């Protein structure tokens, strides 16, 4: 199959990577797993056994008229322990390489079908000025866009890093969440070839 660049030239690409049927269930599973892997998992609370103090019985069992109490660490009490205390945990989910590749093929193919994948012969800026970068995007009628380049030079990185709704990444560092998060994905031809090598 062929994809047209912004200048009108045709680029031949693998149908396996860019012409696959969309598998929504698989993409959902991979995106969920990817986002779960980004969680810190450092939340920690103290249970009644971990709260300091509370060794002595606050008052005698009978005769005070108050409700019976055995420890001040009880979850019922203010400053007591937490009933089901959260502990640090690892949220990572196992994902097979085959499944990940199939999901990426599915996402890339859907981007092509929805005309959200724009192929450019190249994409660079002459200076690190954000103003010039924004003007270039405006000229291409792009606002909410992920730019996928073969390599990101310092000028492009500095110009793009502070622009809202604009992402920039190298083809080797692409991920499923970034691909679906933006309205459009601008890919340079060298980056497209790298994606084809990785996911064909």
C-alpha positions as CSV (number, residue, x, y, z in Angstrom):
1,X,0.0,0.0,0.0
2,X,1.0,3.6,-0.5
3,X,0.7,6.7,1.7
4,X,0.8,10.3,0.3
5,X,3.2,12.8,1.8
6,X,2.2,16.5,2.4
7,X,4.0,17.3,-0.9
8,X,2.0,14.8,-2.9
9,X,4.7,12.1,-3.4
10,X,3.8,8.5,-2.6
11,X,5.6,6.3,-0.1
12,X,5.2,2.5,-0.2
13,X,4.6,1.0,3.2
14,X,3.8,-2.5,4.6
15,X,0.1,-3.4,4.7
16,X,0.9,-5.5,7.9
17,X,1.8,-2.3,9.8
18,X,-0.6,0.2,8.2
19,X,-3.5,-1.8,6.7
20,X,-4.5,-4.0,9.6
21,X,-8.1,-4.3,10.9
22,X,-8.7,-2.4,14.1
23,X,-8.9,-4.6,17.2
24,X,-10.5,-2.4,19.9
25,X,-10.3,-5.0,22.7
26,X,-6.5,-5.6,22.1
27,X,-5.8,-1.9,21.9
28,X,-7.7,-1.3,25.1
29,X,-5.8,-4.0,26.9
30,X,-2.4,-2.7,25.8
31,X,-3.2,1.0,26.6
32,X,-4.5,0.0,30.0
33,X,-1.3,-2.1,30.7
34,X,0.9,0.8,29.5
35,X,-0.8,3.3,31.7
36,X,-0.8,0.9,34.7
37,X,3.0,0.5,34.2
38,X,3.4,4.3,34.7
39,X,1.8,4.3,38.1
40,X,4.1,4.9,41.1
41,X,2.5,2.5,43.4
42,X,4.1,4.1,46.5
43,X,0.9,4.8,48.5
44,X,1.2,3.6,52.1
45,X,-1.1,3.9,55.1
46,X,-0.9,2.5,58.6
47,X,-3.1,-0.3,59.9
48,X,-4.1,-0.5,63.6
49,X,-1.1,-2.7,64.3
50,X,1.3,-0.1,62.8
51,X,0.1,3.1,64.5
52,X,2.3,4.0,67.5
53,X,0.9,3.8,71.0
54,X,-2.4,2.2,71.9
55,X,-1.0,-0.5,74.2
56,X,-3.0,0.3,77.2
57,X,-6.8,-0.1,77.5
58,X,-8.2,3.5,77.4
59,X,-10.6,2.9,80.3
60,X,-12.0,-0.1,82.2
61,X,-14.4,-2.5,80.5
62,X,-17.5,-1.8,82.6
63,X,-18.9,0.9,84.8
64,X,-18.0,4.1,83.0
65,X,-21.1,4.3,80.8
66,X,-19.0,4.8,77.7
67,X,-18.7,2.3,74.9
68,X,-16.1,-0.4,75.6
69,X,-12.6,0.2,74.1
70,X,-9.5,-1.9,74.0
71,X,-7.1,0.3,72.1
72,X,-6.8,3.9,70.9
73,X,-5.4,2.5,67.6
74,X,-8.9,1.3,66.6
75,X,-9.9,2.4,63.0
76,X,-13.1,3.8,64.7
77,X,-11.0,6.3,66.6
78,X,-9.6,9.6,65.5
79,X,-5.9,9.2,64.7
80,X,-6.4,5.4,64.8
81,X,-5.3,3.0,62.0
82,X,-6.9,2.5,58.6
83,X,-9.2,-0.5,58.2
84,X,-7.8,-1.8,54.9
85,X,-4.5,0.1,54.8
86,X,-3.0,0.6,51.4
87,X,0.5,-0.7,50.9
88,X,3.1,-0.1,48.1
89,X,2.4,-2.4,45.1
90,X,3.5,-2.9,41.6
91,X,0.8,-2.2,39.0
92,X,2.7,-3.6,36.0
93,X,0.9,-6.0,33.7
94,X,2.6,-8.6,31.6
95,X,2.3,-7.9,27.8
96,X,3.5,-10.2,25.2
97,X,5.7,-8.7,22.4
98,X,3.4,-10.2,19.8
99,X,0.3,-8.6,21.4
100,X,2.1,-5.2,21.7
101,X,3.1,-5.3,18.0
102,X,-0.4,-6.2,16.9
103,X,-1.9,-3.4,19.0
104,X,0.6,-0.8,17.5
105,X,-0.2,-2.1,14.0
106,X,-3.9,-1.7,14.8
107,X,-3.5,1.9,16.1
108,X,-1.3,3.0,13.1
109,X,-3.8,1.4,10.6
110,X,-6.7,3.2,12.3
111,X,-4.8,6.5,12.1
112,X,-4.4,6.0,8.4
113,X,-8.1,5.1,7.9
114,X,-9.2,8.2,9.8
115,X,-6.8,10.5,7.9
116,X,-5.1,11.4,11.2
117,X,-1.7,10.2,10.1
118,X,0.2,12.9,8.1
119,X,3.4,12.0,6.4
120,X,5.9,14.7,5.8
121,X,9.1,14.5,3.8
122,X,10.9,16.2,6.7
123,X,10.2,18.4,9.6
124,X,12.7,20.9,11.0
125,X,12.9,24.4,12.3
126,X,15.6,27.0,11.6
127,X,15.7,28.4,15.2
128,X,14.8,27.3,18.7
129,X,12.1,30.1,18.8
130,X,8.7,28.8,19.8
131,X,7.0,31.6,17.7
132,X,8.5,30.2,14.5
133,X,7.5,26.7,15.4
134,X,3.9,27.6,16.1
135,X,3.8,29.6,12.8
136,X,5.0,26.5,10.9
137,X,2.2,24.4,12.5
138,X,-0.4,27.0,11.7
139,X,0.8,27.0,8.1
140,X,0.2,23.2,8.0
141,X,-3.2,23.7,9.8
142,X,-2.1,21.6,12.8
143,X,-2.9,22.4,16.4
144,X,-3.3,19.2,18.4
145,X,-0.5,17.1,17.0
146,X,2.2,14.5,17.9
147,X,5.3,15.0,15.8
148,X,7.3,11.7,15.2
149,X,10.8,12.3,13.9
150,X,13.7,10.0,13.1
151,X,15.9,12.1,15.4
152,X,15.0,15.2,17.4
153,X,17.6,18.0,17.2
154,X,18.0,20.5,20.0
155,X,16.3,23.4,18.1
156,X,13.2,21.4,17.5
157,X,13.1,20.1,21.1
158,X,13.5,23.6,22.5
159,X,10.9,25.2,20.1
160,X,8.2,22.5,20.8
161,X,8.6,21.7,24.5
162,X,6.4,24.5,25.8
163,X,3.5,24.4,23.2
164,X,0.2,23.1,24.6
165,X,-1.4,20.1,22.8
166,X,1.8,19.4,20.9
167,X,4.0,16.4,21.5
168,X,7.3,15.4,20.0
169,X,9.0,12.1,20.1
170,X,11.4,9.9,18.2
171,X,10.2,6.9,16.2
172,X,12.1,4.5,18.5
173,X,10.3,5.9,21.6
174,X,6.8,5.9,20.3
175,X,4.1,4.5,22.6
176,X,0.4,3.6,22.2
177,X,-1.0,6.2,24.6
178,X,0.7,9.1,22.7
179,X,-0.5,7.9,19.4
180,X,-4.2,7.9,20.4
181,X,-4.0,11.0,22.6
182,X,-3.5,13.6,19.8
183,X,-5.9,14.5,17.0
184,X,-3.2,14.2,14.3
185,X,0.1,12.4,14.1
186,X,2.8,14.0,11.9
187,X,5.5,11.4,10.8
188,X,8.6,12.2,8.8
189,X,9.4,9.7,6.0
190,X,12.6,8.4,7.8
191,X,10.5,7.9,11.0
192,X,7.8,6.2,9.0
193,X,10.4,3.7,7.7
194,X,11.6,3.1,11.3
195,X,8.0,2.4,12.4
196,X,7.6,0.0,9.5
197,X,10.7,-1.9,10.4
198,X,9.6,-2.1,14.0
199,X,5.9,-3.1,13.5
200,X,5.7,-4.7,10.0
